[in-house]
Amino acid sequence: MTRHELIALFEEYALLLDLLDEESFRAKAFANAARQLSLVHATLDELLVGNRLSMVKGVGPSIAEAIHEAVATGTFAYLSGARERVPAGVLDLMRVDGLGPKKAKTLWRDQKIESLRDLEAAIESGALNKVAGFGGKTLDKFRASVAFLKTIGKRRLRHHAKQAASVLSDEIAALSGIRSVHFCGSLRRNMETIGDLDCIVCCEPDQAAAVRERLAQFVSIAWASFDSPIWKGQEPTGMEVELSVCTPQELGTRLVLATGSQAHRADLLSRAAKLPECATEEEVYTALGVRFVPPPLREEGLALRSSSEPDYPAAVERKDIRGILHVHSTYSDGHHSIRQMAESMMLRGYEFLGIADHSKSAGYAGGLTPERVLEQWEEIDYLNDELAPFRILKGTECDILPGGEMDFDDGLLRGFDFVVASIHQGFQMTRDDATVRLCRALENPHVDILGHATGRILLKREGYPVDHERLLACAAEHGKSIEFNCSPHRFDLDWRWFGKAIEYGIPIPLNPDAHAMDGLDEIDFGIELAAKGPITSELCPSAWSAERFLDWCNSHTI
């Protein structure tokens, strides 16, 4: 179990107690423990050494006991008991955009609504029209959110699916007779959300029967069907699993078929009635007379390259990253100080850090007044003197106001090293209004980077509608950059527009939007998705030196 998984369990328990309307002191204690654990710069394994848990603020004996129980069993008794008393569908209600614990409690306790289906029926029947706090605009928002949630089904965020696959992979690989375990499908293609887990288990031909027998007894998957070569079941977190067994001689072919996509398989099969049986994927592509296609690129619209053409461009890699931009500190809504964030970057081997705290209109996030900006600049100057040659860049995540104006005046914006412009309020816009608002910000000479271009939250809300063609053309015309927000909850700009952005030559920094030290590591998710462009190091400011990035901010030309 990881620290983040433990935090999620504590947050769930506090939420369940809130819904049950009891033990408010215990709910606050576990919520506080979750918050304090999120601020600790240590892994859960490190915290369990000796008596280190007692050093974490808010972790007393009973919470420490729950931690040890969760590590050993995957849950703890208090949580299991609370789960039994709250219908699972009630927690699903809070997937609806704008529907928090208070409204979920009202729906469940007073209106007997226990699922998204119940909520949809109540909205359509008018049963909630006269319930306090559920006015017309609120219900319209809920109706749209429920419709969106229906389209995503049981899909999971990439990092959650990846964790589930990692646990299964380790457990299956430990079984006797197995040579290797491979998770394919959308997970291997580095998609942002995952529907199910496609698993291939490789073993020698004479071990196949015994391996299948062991897999049939494998307790971490609840099997639903053994009737075909592809077995189907469900892993402990609820994700559907499809598993098959193959030999080393056919592994390459099976990997190509299981990785997909459907469109890519069709492109390959247009060159041969059947894929050749090969031990490696490279051999499959060579036999078909085309260049090997990295799994992240195997999507609809990719042009296959003949073996006489060059390889596909190399995507930016972790070793190429020199700095991280769009990072928050305690000056606004971050959990760690500028010094802590900088020292954490230095420990990771980076050369520079771009602080970009919120501007004044983001009062809910501790947005900075001009006076606070000047204080921050003074602290950054002091730290740069002390920490050189490491460098902290003075940035801001400046709100784009409803008319497209910036939240800070040009005089202040001129003093920043770089400016990220983002929309955080007023999401209810038409496609044209949103596009005009974004483009007006990009036209401001002091803006360098557009932040999270659509404001989407994956599996939660779609974000505001944007005319991507116009937006990208505007960014190219004014020499501006559009970030790829690496948070696994955002992944915004949508990778489906990487190709057009690359065609325009628009720089795409990989920005984790980190609000704490461990959030810096979310750039690794960005690197995975960058491979779907592929975004090269030449077009990624995160792979530039600080000097080159600052020169670009001044000239907006590569």
Disulfide bonds with the S-S distance in Angstrom:
none
